[in-house]
Amino acid sequence: MSKFRLKRFFMKDNFTEENFIELADFFTAFSDTTRLKILFELLESEKTVTEICENTGFSQSAASHQLSKLRILKLVKVRKQGKFAYYSLDDEHIEHIVETALEHFEEL
């Protein structure tokens, strides 16, 4: 979304205080290192909680807790296959947000 379109979007009367609160909640998901590491893991491919734990060193309870928060915020989704649950980024917008943040960080 261009800066002009973004500005017009926020100037609309229908963007309420509640919408700003929801948007702020969305961005707080990126302020936790555990959640960020999980999002980075899922940039590569979908993974089970076990795979996430093996790659990050997190306990299963910590990873599951943060995945639950990420699901509530619609940053990740889960696909069940048999007794396994596979987590992935919810859609390409989330992938783009994480990749854009990485690009910005690399330019600092």
C-alpha positions as CSV (number, residue, x, y, z in Angstrom):
1,M,0.0,0.0,0.0
2,S,1.5,3.3,-1.0
3,K,1.9,6.1,1.6
4,F,-0.8,8.1,-0.1
5,R,-3.3,5.1,0.0
6,L,-2.2,4.3,3.6
7,K,-2.9,7.9,4.7
8,R,-6.3,7.9,3.0
9,F,-7.1,4.6,4.7
10,F,-6.4,6.0,8.2
11,M,-8.3,9.2,7.5
12,K,-11.5,7.3,6.9
13,D,-14.1,7.8,9.6
14,N,-14.6,4.0,9.8
15,F,-11.1,3.3,11.2
16,T,-12.0,3.4,14.9
17,E,-10.1,3.5,18.1
18,E,-10.8,-0.2,18.4
19,N,-9.1,-0.8,15.0
20,F,-6.0,1.1,16.3
21,I,-6.0,-1.1,19.4
22,E,-6.2,-4.3,17.3
23,L,-3.4,-3.0,15.0
24,A,-1.2,-2.3,18.0
25,D,-1.9,-5.8,19.4
26,F,-0.9,-7.2,16.0
27,F,2.4,-5.3,16.2
28,T,3.1,-6.5,19.8
29,A,3.4,-10.0,18.4
30,F,6.7,-9.0,16.8
31,S,8.1,-7.6,20.1
32,D,8.7,-10.9,21.7
33,T,11.9,-12.8,20.8
34,T,10.3,-16.2,21.2
35,R,7.5,-15.3,18.8
36,L,10.0,-13.7,16.3
37,K,12.2,-16.8,16.3
38,I,9.1,-19.0,15.6
39,L,8.1,-16.7,12.7
40,F,11.6,-16.9,11.3
41,E,11.4,-20.7,11.5
42,L,8.1,-20.7,9.6
43,L,9.6,-18.5,6.9
44,E,11.5,-21.6,5.7
45,S,8.6,-24.0,5.7
46,E,5.7,-25.4,7.8
47,K,6.9,-27.2,10.9
48,T,5.6,-29.2,13.9
49,V,6.1,-28.0,17.4
50,T,8.8,-30.6,17.8
51,E,10.7,-29.3,14.8
52,I,10.4,-25.7,16.1
53,C,11.7,-26.8,19.5
54,E,14.6,-28.7,18.0
55,N,15.7,-25.7,15.9
56,T,15.2,-23.0,18.6
57,G,15.9,-24.8,21.8
58,F,12.5,-23.8,23.2
59,S,10.6,-26.1,25.5
60,Q,7.5,-27.6,24.0
61,S,5.3,-25.8,26.4
62,A,6.9,-22.4,25.6
63,A,6.6,-23.0,21.9
64,S,3.0,-24.2,22.1
65,H,2.1,-21.2,24.3
66,Q,3.6,-18.7,21.8
67,L,2.1,-20.5,18.8
68,S,-1.3,-20.2,20.4
69,K,-0.8,-16.4,20.7
70,L,0.3,-16.2,17.1
71,R,-2.7,-18.2,16.0
72,I,-5.1,-15.8,17.9
73,L,-3.5,-12.9,16.1
74,K,-3.8,-14.8,12.8
75,L,-0.1,-14.7,12.1
76,V,0.2,-18.5,11.9
77,K,-2.2,-21.3,11.0
78,V,-2.2,-25.0,11.8
79,R,-2.9,-28.0,9.5
80,K,-3.6,-31.3,11.2
81,Q,-2.6,-34.5,9.6
82,G,-3.2,-37.6,11.7
83,K,-1.8,-37.0,15.1
84,F,0.6,-34.2,13.9
85,A,-0.1,-30.5,13.7
86,Y,1.9,-28.5,11.2
87,Y,2.3,-24.8,11.7
88,S,2.9,-22.2,8.9
89,L,2.6,-18.5,8.4
90,D,-1.0,-17.6,7.9
91,D,-0.5,-16.0,4.5
92,E,1.9,-14.2,2.3
93,H,1.2,-10.9,4.0
94,I,2.8,-12.2,7.2
95,E,5.8,-13.5,5.2
96,H,6.1,-10.0,3.6
97,I,6.0,-8.2,6.9
98,V,8.7,-10.4,8.4
99,E,10.9,-10.2,5.3
100,T,10.5,-6.4,5.1
101,A,11.5,-6.1,8.8
102,L,14.6,-8.2,8.1
103,E,15.5,-6.0,5.1
104,H,15.1,-2.9,7.2
105,F,17.2,-4.4,10.0
106,E,20.0,-5.2,7.6
107,E,20.1,-1.6,6.4
108,L,20.6,-0.2,9.9
